[in-house]
Amino acid sequence: MKKGVPAADFFVNEQIHDKLKGSEPAISGGIALTCPKCAGALIIDGKDRLVPCKYCGVNVYLPDDLWLRLHPVEVKSRWYLVYDKKEVEKIDFDK
């Protein structure tokens, strides 16, 4: 980093504790859902979005709201570049 930006002193990451910021937390563990065809119990583990019913064999597509709770989208965190004031003063910006 110092080779490319000599005035850079270090990076600071803005840690966001709640990566979902404003949305519901991720679900951990199994989820019980009912098959729309036979009303049999579907056990959702979150590995696949298309879940076969073990009673009637129909494939059940998990709705977006449930899938996003199982696989939340991470929010980008901000990074800041902290400059060394003495090094910045040495830079000739008129070049």
Secondary structure, 3 states (H helix, E strand, C coil): CCCCCCCEEEEEECCCCCCCCCCCCCCCCCEEEECCCCCCEEEECCCCCEEECCCCCCEEECCHHHHHHHCCCCCCCCEEEEECHHHHHHCCCCC
